[in-house]
């Protein structure tokens, strides 16, 4: 069974090897992905700067909160281990 898109399978010249056709198909997929990326970047660039900055500020606040919670969790674990080790040393 051929996994190539029907359009490229119908248009492929007979002198291309299967590997060459795979490379061309991969380039076609890459070109489509680049077009999609360009479209998304155009959409993002069209957004107002203040909206983007507000989104980044919100992301920064959330990231800061997660980092603080992570530090507190690690500190709590380390402190609990030290307490446990101290109890074991006394017995």
C-alpha distances in whole Angstrom, upper triangle without the diagonal:
4,6,9,12,12,15,15,12,14,17,16,19,18,20,18,16,13,16,18,15,14,18,18,16,18,21,20,20,23,25,24,25,28,29,29,31,33,33,34,37,38,39,40,43,44,45,49,50,52,49,47,50,51,47,48,51,50,47,50,52,49,48,52,52,49,51,54,53,51,54,56,54,54,57,58,56,58,61,60,59,62,64,63,64,67,68,66,69,72,71
4,6,8,9,12,11,8,12,14,13,16,15,17,15,14,10,13,14,11,11,15,15,12,14,18,17,16,20,21,20,22,25,26,26,28,30,30,31,34,35,36,38,40,41,42,46,47,49,47,45,48,49,45,46,49,48,45,48,50,48,47,50,51,48,49,53,52,50,53,55,53,53,57,57,55,57,60,60,59,62,64,63,64,67,68,67,69,72,71
4,7,9,12,11,9,13,15,14,17,17,19,16,15,11,13,14,11,10,13,13,10,12,15,14,13,16,18,17,19,22,22,22,24,27,27,28,30,32,33,34,36,38,39,43,44,46,43,41,44,45,41,42,45,44,41,44,46,44,43,46,47,44,46,49,48,46,49,52,49,49,53,54,52,54,57,57,56,59,61,60,61,64,65,64,66,69,69
4,6,8,7,6,10,11,10,14,15,17,14,13,10,12,12,9,8,11,10,7,10,13,11,11,14,16,15,17,19,20,20,23,25,25,26,29,30,31,33,34,36,37,41,42,45,42,40,43,44,41,41,45,44,41,44,46,44,43,47,48,45,46,50,49,47,50,53,51,51,54,55,54,55,59,58,58,61,63,62,62,66,67,66,68,71,71
4,6,6,6,9,10,11,14,16,18,16,16,13,15,15,11,11,13,11,8,11,13,10,10,14,15,13,15,18,18,18,21,23,23,24,27,28,29,31,33,33,35,39,40,43,40,38,42,42,39,40,44,43,40,43,45,43,42,46,47,45,46,50,49,47,50,53,51,51,55,56,54,56,59,59,59,62,64,63,64,67,68,67,69,72,72
4,6,5,6,9,10,14,15,18,16,17,15,17,16,13,13,16,14,11,14,16,13,13,17,17,16,18,21,20,21,24,25,25,27,30,30,31,33,35,36,37,41,43,45,42,41,44,45,42,43,47,46,43,46,49,46,46,50,50,48,50,53,52,51,54,56,54,55,58,59,58,60,63,63,62,65,67,66,67,70,71,70,73,76,76
4,6,5,6,9,12,14,17,15,17,15,17,16,12,13,15,12,10,14,14,11,13,16,15,14,17,19,18,19,23,24,23,26,28,28,29,32,33,34,36,40,41,44,41,40,43,44,41,42,46,45,43,46,48,46,46,50,51,48,50,53,53,52,55,57,55,56,59,60,59,61,64,64,63,66,68,68,69,72,73,72,74,77,77
4,5,5,6,9,12,14,12,13,12,13,12,8,10,12,9,7,11,12,9,11,14,14,14,17,19,18,20,22,23,24,26,28,29,30,32,33,34,37,40,42,44,42,40,43,45,42,42,46,45,43,46,48,46,46,49,50,48,49,53,53,51,54,56,55,55,58,59,58,60,63,63,62,65,68,67,67,71,72,71,73,76,76
4,6,5,9,10,13,11,12,11,13,12,9,10,13,11,9,13,14,13,14,17,17,17,20,22,22,23,26,27,27,29,31,32,33,35,37,38,40,44,45,48,45,43,47,48,45,45,49,48,46,48,51,49,48,52,53,50,51,55,54,53,56,58,56,56,60,61,59,61,65,64,64,67,69,68,68,72,73,72,74,77,77
4,6,9,10,13,13,14,14,16,15,11,14,16,13,12,16,17,15,17,20,19,19,22,24,23,24,27,28,28,31,33,33,34,37,38,39,41,45,46,49,47,45,48,49,47,47,51,50,48,51,53,51,51,54,55,53,54,58,57,56,59,61,60,60,63,64,63,65,68,68,67,70,72,71,72,75,76,75,77,80,80
4,6,9,12,11,14,13,15,13,10,13,14,11,11,15,15,13,16,18,17,18,21,22,22,23,26,27,27,30,31,32,33,36,37,37,40,44,45,48,46,44,47,49,46,46,50,50,47,50,53,51,50,54,55,53,54,58,57,56,59,61,60,60,63,64,63,65,68,68,67,70,73,72,72,76,77,76,78,81,81
4,6,8,7,10,10,12,10,7,11,12,9,10,14,14,13,15,18,17,18,21,22,22,24,27,27,28,31,32,33,34,37,38,39,41,45,46,49,47,45,48,50,47,47,51,50,48,50,53,51,50,54,55,53,54,57,57,55,58,61,59,59,62,64,62,64,67,67,66,69,71,70,71,74,75,75,76,80,80
4,5,6,9,11,13,11,9,13,14,12,13,16,16,16,19,21,20,21,24,25,25,28,30,30,31,34,35,36,37,40,40,42,44,48,49,52,50,48,51,53,50,50,54,53,51,53,56,54,53,57,58,56,57,60,60,58,61,64,62,62,65,67,65,66,70,70,69,72,74,73,74,77,78,77,79,82,82
4,6,8,10,13,11,10,13,15,14,15,18,19,18,21,23,23,24,27,28,28,30,33,33,34,37,38,39,41,43,44,45,47,51,52,55,53,51,54,55,52,52,56,56,53,56,58,57,55,59,60,58,58,62,62,60,62,65,64,63,67,68,66,67,71,71,70,73,75,74,74,78,79,78,80,83,83
4,7,10,12,10,10,13,14,13,15,18,18,19,21,23,23,25,27,28,29,31,33,33,35,37,38,39,41,43,44,45,48,51,52,55,53,51,54,56,53,52,56,56,53,55,59,57,55,59,60,58,58,62,62,60,62,65,63,63,66,68,66,67,71,71,70,72,75,74,74,77,79,77,79,82,82
4,7,8,6,6,10,10,10,12,14,15,16,18,20,20,22,24,25,26,28,30,30,32,34,35,36,38,40,41,42,45,48,49,52,50,47,50,52,49,49,53,53,50,52,55,53,51,55,56,54,54,58,58,56,58,61,60,59,63,64,62,63,67,67,66,68,71,70,70,74,75,74,75,79,79
4,5,5,6,9,10,11,12,14,15,17,18,20,21,23,24,26,27,29,30,31,33,35,36,37,39,41,42,44,46,49,50,53,51,48,51,53,49,49,53,52,49,51,54,52,51,54,56,53,53,57,57,54,57,60,58,57,61,62,60,61,65,65,64,66,69,68,68,71,73,71,73,76,76
4,5,5,6,9,10,10,12,14,15,16,18,20,21,22,24,26,27,28,30,32,33,34,36,38,39,40,42,44,48,48,51,49,46,49,50,47,47,51,50,47,49,52,50,48,52,53,50,51,54,54,52,54,57,55,54,58,59,57,59,62,62,61,64,66,65,65,68,70,68,70,73,73
4,5,5,6,9,10,10,12,14,15,16,18,20,21,22,24,26,27,28,30,31,33,34,36,37,38,41,42,46,46,49,47,44,47,48,45,45,48,48,45,47,50,48,46,49,51,48,48,52,52,49,52,55,53,52,56,57,55,56,60,60,58,61,64,62,62,66,67,66,68,71,71
4,5,5,6,9,10,11,12,14,15,16,19,20,21,23,24,26,27,29,30,31,33,35,36,37,39,41,44,45,48,46,43,46,48,45,44,48,48,45,47,50,48,46,50,51,49,49,53,53,50,53,56,54,53,57,58,57,58,61,61,60,63,65,64,65,68,69,68,70,73,73
4,5,5,6,9,10,10,12,14,15,17,18,20,21,23,24,26,27,29,30,31,33,35,36,38,40,43,44,47,45,42,45,47,44,43,47,47,44,46,49,47,46,49,51,48,49,52,52,50,53,55,54,53,57,58,56,58,61,61,60,63,66,65,65,68,69,68,70,73,74
4,5,5,6,9,10,11,12,14,15,16,18,20,21,22,24,26,27,28,30,32,33,34,36,38,41,42,45,42,40,43,44,41,41,44,44,41,43,46,44,42,46,47,45,45,49,49,46,49,52,50,50,53,54,53,54,57,58,56,59,62,61,61,64,66,65,66,70,70
4,5,5,6,9,10,10,12,14,15,16,18,20,21,22,24,26,27,28,30,31,32,34,36,40,40,43,41,38,41,43,40,39,43,43,40,42,45,43,41,45,46,44,44,48,48,46,48,51,49,49,52,54,52,53,57,57,56,59,61,60,61,64,65,64,66,69,70
4,5,5,6,9,10,10,12,14,15,16,18,20,21,23,24,25,27,29,30,31,33,35,39,39,42,40,38,41,42,40,39,43,43,40,42,45,44,42,46,47,45,45,49,49,47,50,53,51,51,54,56,54,55,59,59,58,61,64,63,63,66,68,67,69,72,72
4,5,5,6,9,10,11,12,14,15,17,18,20,21,23,24,26,27,29,30,32,34,37,38,41,39,36,39,41,38,38,41,41,38,41,44,42,40,44,45,43,44,47,47,45,48,51,49,49,53,54,52,54,57,57,57,59,62,61,61,65,66,65,67,70,70
4,5,5,6,9,10,10,12,14,15,16,18,20,21,22,24,26,27,28,30,32,35,36,39,36,34,37,38,35,35,39,38,35,38,41,39,37,41,42,40,40,44,44,42,45,47,46,46,49,51,49,50,54,54,53,56,58,58,58,61,63,62,64,67,67
4,5,5,6,9,10,10,12,14,15,16,18,20,21,22,24,25,26,28,30,34,34,37,35,33,36,38,35,34,38,38,35,37,40,39,37,41,43,40,41,45,45,43,45,48,47,47,50,52,51,52,55,56,55,57,60,59,60,63,64,64,65,69,69
4,5,5,6,9,10,11,12,14,15,17,19,20,21,23,24,26,27,29,33,34,37,35,32,35,37,34,34,38,38,35,38,41,39,38,41,43,41,42,45,45,44,47,49,48,48,51,53,52,53,56,57,56,59,61,61,61,64,66,65,67,70,71
4,5,5,6,9,10,11,12,14,15,17,18,20,21,23,24,26,28,31,32,35,32,30,33,35,32,32,35,35,32,35,38,36,35,38,40,37,39,42,42,40,43,46,45,45,48,49,48,50,53,53,53,56,58,57,58,61,62,62,64,67,67
4,5,5,6,9,10,10,12,14,15,16,18,20,21,22,24,26,29,30,33,31,28,31,33,30,30,33,33,31,33,36,34,33,36,38,36,37,40,41,39,41,44,43,43,46,48,47,48,51,52,51,54,56,56,57,60,61,61,62,65,66
4,5,5,6,9,10,10,12,14,15,16,18,20,21,23,25,28,29,32,30,28,31,33,30,30,34,34,31,34,37,35,34,38,40,38,39,42,43,41,44,46,46,46,49,50,49,51,54,55,54,57,59,59,60,62,64,64,65,68,69
4,5,5,6,9,10,11,12,14,15,17,18,20,21,23,27,28,31,29,26,30,31,28,29,33,32,30,33,36,34,33,37,38,37,38,41,41,40,43,45,45,45,48,49,49,50,53,54,54,56,58,58,59,62,63,63,65,68,68
4,5,5,6,9,10,11,12,14,15,16,18,20,22,25,26,28,26,24,27,29,26,26,29,29,27,29,32,31,30,33,35,33,34,38,38,36,39,42,41,41,44,46,45,46,49,50,50,53,55,55,55,58,60,59,61,64,65
4,5,5,6,9,10,10,12,14,15,16,18,20,24,24,27,25,23,26,28,25,25,29,29,27,29,32,31,30,33,35,33,34,38,38,37,40,42,42,42,45,47,46,47,50,51,51,53,56,56,56,59,61,61,62,65,66
4,5,5,6,9,10,11,12,14,15,17,19,22,23,26,25,23,26,28,25,26,29,29,28,30,33,32,31,35,36,35,36,40,40,39,42,44,44,44,47,49,48,50,53,53,53,56,58,58,59,62,63,63,65,68,69
4,5,5,6,9,10,11,12,14,15,17,21,22,25,22,20,24,25,23,23,27,27,25,27,30,29,29,32,33,32,33,37,37,36,39,41,41,41,44,46,45,47,50,51,51,53,55,55,56,59,60,61,62,65,66
4,5,5,6,9,10,10,12,14,16,19,20,22,20,18,21,23,20,20,24,24,22,25,28,27,26,29,31,30,31,34,35,34,36,39,38,39,42,43,43,45,47,48,48,51,53,53,54,57,58,58,60,63,64
4,5,5,6,9,10,10,12,15,18,19,22,20,18,21,23,21,21,25,25,24,26,29,28,28,31,33,32,33,36,37,36,39,41,41,42,44,46,46,47,50,51,51,54,56,56,57,60,61,61,63,66,67
4,5,5,6,9,10,11,13,17,18,21,19,17,21,22,20,21,25,25,24,26,29,28,28,31,33,32,33,37,37,37,39,42,42,42,45,47,47,48,51,52,52,54,56,57,58,60,62,62,64,67,68
4,5,5,6,9,10,11,15,16,18,16,14,18,19,17,18,21,21,20,23,25,24,24,28,29,28,30,33,33,33,36,38,38,39,41,43,43,45,47,48,49,51,53,53,54,57,58,59,61,63,64
4,5,5,6,8,10,13,14,17,15,13,16,18,16,16,20,21,19,21,24,24,24,27,29,28,29,32,33,33,35,38,38,38,41,43,43,44,47,48,49,51,53,53,54,57,58,59,60,63,64
4,5,5,6,9,12,13,17,15,14,17,19,18,18,22,22,22,24,27,27,27,29,31,31,32,35,36,36,38,41,41,42,44,46,46,48,50,51,52,54,56,57,58,60,62,62,64,66,68
4,6,5,7,11,12,15,13,12,16,17,15,17,20,20,20,22,25,25,25,28,29,29,31,34,34,35,37,39,39,40,43,44,45,47,49,50,51,53,55,55,57,59,60,61,63,65,66
4,5,5,9,10,12,10,9,12,14,12,13,17,17,16,19,21,21,22,24,26,26,28,30,31,31,34,36,36,37,40,41,42,43,45,47,48,50,51,52,54,56,57,58,60,62,63
4,5,8,8,12,11,9,12,15,14,14,18,19,18,20,23,23,24,26,28,28,29,32,33,34,36,38,39,39,42,43,44,45,47,49,50,52,54,55,56,58,59,60,62,64,66
4,6,9,12,11,10,13,15,15,16,19,20,20,22,24,25,26,28,30,30,32,34,35,36,38,40,41,42,44,45,46,48,50,51,52,54,56,57,58,60,62,63,64,66,68
4,6,9,7,7,10,12,11,13,16,16,17,19,21,22,23,25,27,27,29,31,32,33,35,37,38,39,41,43,44,45,47,48,50,51,53,54,56,57,59,60,62,64,65
4,5,5,7,9,10,11,13,15,16,17,19,20,22,23,25,26,28,29,31,32,33,35,37,38,39,41,43,44,45,47,48,50,51,53,54,56,57,59,60,62,64,65
4,5,5,6,9,10,11,12,14,15,16,18,20,21,22,24,26,27,28,30,31,33,35,36,37,39,40,42,43,45,46,48,49,51,52,54,55,57,58,59,61,63
4,5,5,6,9,10,10,12,14,15,16,18,20,21,23,24,25,27,29,30,31,33,35,36,37,39,41,42,43,45,47,48,49,51,52,54,55,57,58,60,62
4,5,5,6,9,10,11,12,14,16,17,18,20,21,23,24,26,27,29,30,32,33,35,36,38,39,41,42,44,45,47,48,50,51,53,54,56,57,59,61
4,5,5,6,9,10,11,12,14,15,16,18,20,21,22,24,26,27,28,30,31,33,34,36,37,39,40,42,43,45,46,48,49,51,52,54,55,57,59
4,5,5,6,9,10,10,12,14,15,16,18,20,21,22,24,25,27,28,30,31,33,34,36,37,39,40,42,43,45,46,48,49,51,52,54,55,57
4,5,5,6,9,10,11,12,14,15,17,19,20,21,23,24,26,27,29,30,32,33,35,36,37,39,41,42,43,45,47,48,50,51,53,54,56
4,5,5,6,9,10,11,12,14,15,17,18,20,21,22,24,26,27,29,30,32,33,35,36,37,39,41,42,43,45,47,48,50,51,53,54
4,5,5,6,9,10,10,12,14,15,16,18,20,21,22,24,25,27,28,30,31,33,34,36,37,39,40,42,43,45,46,48,49,51,53
4,5,5,6,9,10,10,12,14,15,16,18,20,21,23,24,26,27,29,30,32,33,35,36,37,39,41,42,43,45,47,48,50,51
4,5,5,6,9,10,11,12,14,15,17,18,20,21,23,24,26,27,29,30,32,33,35,36,38,39,41,42,44,45,47,48,50
4,5,5,6,8,10,11,12,14,15,16,18,20,21,22,24,26,27,29,30,31,33,35,36,37,39,40,42,43,45,47,48
4,5,5,6,9,10,10,12,14,15,16,18,20,21,22,24,26,27,28,30,32,33,34,36,37,39,41,42,43,45,47
4,5,5,6,9,10,11,12,14,15,17,18,20,21,22,24,26,27,29,30,32,33,35,36,37,39,41,42,44,45
4,5,5,6,9,10,11,12,14,15,16,18,20,21,23,24,26,27,29,30,31,33,35,36,37,39,41,42,44
4,5,5,6,9,10,10,12,14,15,16,18,20,21,23,24,26,27,29,30,32,33,35,36,38,39,41,43
4,5,5,6,9,10,11,12,14,15,16,18,20,21,22,24,26,27,28,30,32,33,35,36,37,39,41
4,5,5,6,9,10,11,12,14,15,16,18,20,21,22,24,26,27,28,30,31,33,35,36,38,39
4,5,5,6,9,10,10,12,14,15,16,18,20,21,23,24,26,27,29,30,32,33,35,36,38
4,5,5,6,9,10,11,12,14,15,17,18,20,21,23,24,26,27,29,30,32,33,35,37
4,5,5,6,9,10,11,12,14,15,16,18,20,21,22,24,26,27,29,30,32,33,35
4,5,5,6,9,10,10,12,14,15,16,18,20,21,22,24,26,27,29,30,32,33
4,5,5,6,9,10,11,12,14,15,17,18,20,21,23,24,26,27,29,31,32
4,5,5,6,9,10,11,12,14,15,16,18,20,21,22,24,26,27,29,31
4,6,5,6,9,10,10,12,14,15,16,18,20,21,22,24,26,27,29
4,5,5,6,9,10,11,12,14,15,16,18,20,21,23,24,26,27
4,5,5,6,9,10,11,12,14,15,17,18,20,21,23,25,26
4,5,5,6,8,10,11,12,14,15,16,18,20,21,23,25
4,6,5,6,9,10,10,12,14,15,16,18,20,21,23
4,5,5,6,9,10,10,12,14,15,16,18,20,22
4,5,5,6,9,10,11,12,14,15,16,19,20
4,5,5,6,9,10,11,12,14,15,17,19
4,5,5,6,9,10,11,12,14,16,17
4,5,5,6,8,10,11,12,14,16
4,5,5,6,9,10,10,12,15
4,5,5,6,9,10,11,13
4,5,5,6,9,10,11
4,5,5,6,9,10
4,5,5,6,9
4,5,5,7
4,5,5
4,6
4
